[in-house]
Amino acid sequence: MKCPYCSHPESKVIDSRDSETGETIRRRRQCESCLKRFTTYERVEYVPLYIVKKEGQREEFDRSKILKGLVIASKKCSIAPSQLEALIDDLENELRTSGRLEIPSREIGEMVMERLKPLSDVAYVRFASVYRSFQDVDQLRKTIEELAHQRAPKRRSRKVVSEVSGNIAFSEGEEPAETQ
């Protein structure tokens, strides 16, 4: 490894440690010429994944774009940043182990929503509204009603939906009831 101080081509490894995630190895090195120490990181080079957009454009997978969308969707929700990182780690791992080099963006969106749903109903609906490009309130209402129907047997005590003008109202500790 070339020394960053004197550019001498030879150095020796003094210490090696795995990173916390186990995805990189940190190596402390010492230049054999100037004896200065420096740190290098070794990681696996992945084959790039490409996302195929709706219009057919291809772009390289960028986990920071997904994280940005999740952060916006989960604003003021009780989802820890570490949960969002774990969600993206799980997603990226599944994509890389699938063996495919190109994945449609709609498929990735569905995978994100599947992982987001158990974390927060509100974040799920927010993400779905952008991902699915809701054109009107009826599409939003349908998604909320589907979510409420799926959650009803499991979490009746949580406030899931409250609509002023709609057909459904859930109150804490009550069964679903028709509103007037």
DRENLOTI-536307 format. One line per 5 residues: number of its first residue (from 1); for each residue x, y, z of C-alpha. Coordinates in steps of 0.02 Angstrom, whole numbers, plus 50000, padded with zeros to 5 digits. Each point is the difference from the previous one (the first is absolute). Last residue first. Example, Ala and Ser with C-alpha at 12.3 -4.5 7.8 and 13.67 -1.06 7.14 Angstrom:
% DRENLOTI-536307
2) 50684:49947:50357 ~ 49931:49828:50033
//
This chain:
% DRENLOTI-536307
180) 46348:50507:50534 ~ 50149:49888:50035 ~ 50002:49812:49982 ~ 50093:49911:50137 ~ 50160:49898:50012
175) 50008:49922:50173 ~ 50056:50109:50143 ~ 50153:50005:50114 ~ 50068:50163:49928 ~ 49885:50063:49865
170) 49986:49941:49822 ~ 49893:50099:49878 ~ 49949:49942:49828 ~ 49881:50073:49871 ~ 50087:50162:49961
165) 49972:50185:50028 ~ 50092:50027:50163 ~ 50112:49848:49982 ~ 50089:49917:50143 ~ 50106:49851:49959
160) 50116:49888:50099 ~ 49981:50049:50182 ~ 50066:49849:50089 ~ 49893:49888:50112 ~ 49939:49895:49855
155) 50176:49942:49962 ~ 50008:49823:49933 ~ 49824:49966:49938 ~ 49986:50174:49919 ~ 50175:50012:49925
150) 49962:49925:49829 ~ 49836:50095:49987 ~ 50082:50162:50056 ~ 50137:49978:49869 ~ 49872:49968:49863
145) 49898:50150:50059 ~ 50155:50111:50000 ~ 50048:49945:49824 ~ 49821:50028:49936 ~ 49993:50172:50082
140) 50162:50052:49913 ~ 49935:49942:49831 ~ 49835:50089:50033 ~ 50091:50161:50049 ~ 50066:50024:49825
135) 50147:49971:49883 ~ 50102:49889:50115 ~ 50176:49981:49929 ~ 50026:49820:50058 ~ 50170:50040:50075
130) 49946:50169:50069 ~ 49838:49942:50082 ~ 50078:49833:50047 ~ 50140:50085:50099 ~ 49875:50105:50097
125) 49885:49851:50029 ~ 50144:49892:50064 ~ 50068:50140:50109 ~ 49828:50018:50081 ~ 49977:49813:50027
120) 50171:49985:50080 ~ 50130:49863:50020 ~ 49900:49849:49939 ~ 49960:50088:49834 ~ 50178:50057:49963
115) 50068:49831:49945 ~ 49859:49966:49876 ~ 50008:50183:49945 ~ 50186:49984:49959 ~ 49971:49839:49901
110) 49857:50082:49904 ~ 50111:50148:49956 ~ 50139:49882:49944 ~ 49879:49910:49885 ~ 49938:50164:49927
105) 50181:50052:49967 ~ 50026:49849:49887 ~ 50157:49900:50044 ~ 50153:49979:49891 ~ 50154:49898:50047
100) 49904:49849:50063 ~ 50088:49873:50110 ~ 49863:50010:50133 ~ 50137:50009:50133 ~ 50035:50182:49958
95) 49817:50053:50007 ~ 49968:49907:50163 ~ 50155:50078:50080 ~ 49949:50172:49940 ~ 49827:49982:50077
90) 50067:49934:50166 ~ 50129:50140:50010 ~ 49863:50126:49953 ~ 49886:49940:50141 ~ 50148:49995:50121
85) 50042:50181:49956 ~ 49818:50050:50029 ~ 49999:49909:50167 ~ 50164:50085:50050 ~ 49918:50168:49963
80) 49871:49958:50134 ~ 49817:49994:49948 ~ 49879:50085:50120 ~ 49919:50110:49869 ~ 50026:50189:49991
75) 50082:49981:49828 ~ 49984:49821:49940 ~ 49957:50039:49819 ~ 50138:50132:49986 ~ 50130:49885:50076
70) 49941:49857:49889 ~ 50018:50103:49842 ~ 50175:50056:50049 ~ 50048:49821:50044 ~ 49942:49940:49829
65) 50104:50132:49914 ~ 50149:49960:50113 ~ 49991:49817:49947 ~ 50050:50044:49823 ~ 49978:49861:49873
60) 50080:50054:49835 ~ 49886:50077:49872 ~ 49904:49931:49853 ~ 49867:50093:49902 ~ 49851:49898:49939
55) 49869:50135:50031 ~ 49941:49912:50158 ~ 50179:49990:50067 ~ 50114:49848:49986 ~ 50115:49996:50151
50) 50174:49934:49971 ~ 50102:49901:50123 ~ 50189:50019:49994 ~ 50108:49845:50026 ~ 50062:50017:50177
45) 50178:50037:50051 ~ 50030:49919:50167 ~ 50081:50114:50126 ~ 50175:50043:50060 ~ 50033:50156:50100
40) 50170:50083:50019 ~ 50077:50092:50147 ~ 50167:50090:50008 ~ 50161:49992:50097 ~ 50163:50091:49964
35) 50160:49896:49994 ~ 50074:50109:49859 ~ 50061:49851:49895 ~ 49911:49842:50057 ~ 49835:50094:50014
30) 49895:49938:50144 ~ 49825:49933:49980 ~ 49845:49992:50107 ~ 49867:49895:49913 ~ 49812:50017:50018
25) 49901:49857:49923 ~ 49829:50035:49927 ~ 49830:49916:49997 ~ 50009:49929:50176 ~ 49870:50125:50060
20) 50107:50063:50143 ~ 50155:50004:49890 ~ 50120:49854:50000 ~ 50172:50033:50069 ~ 50178:49989:49933
15) 50158:50069:50084 ~ 50180:50036:49951 ~ 49987:49965:49813 ~ 50162:50039:49910 ~ 50034:50130:49867
10) 50088:50001:49832 ~ 49969:50115:49850 ~ 50081:50157:50074 ~ 49885:50145:49958 ~ 50076:50109:50140
5) 49845:50046:50100 ~ 49857:49898:49925 ~ 50108:49842:50004 ~ 49961:49879:49856 ~ 49929:49833:50053
//
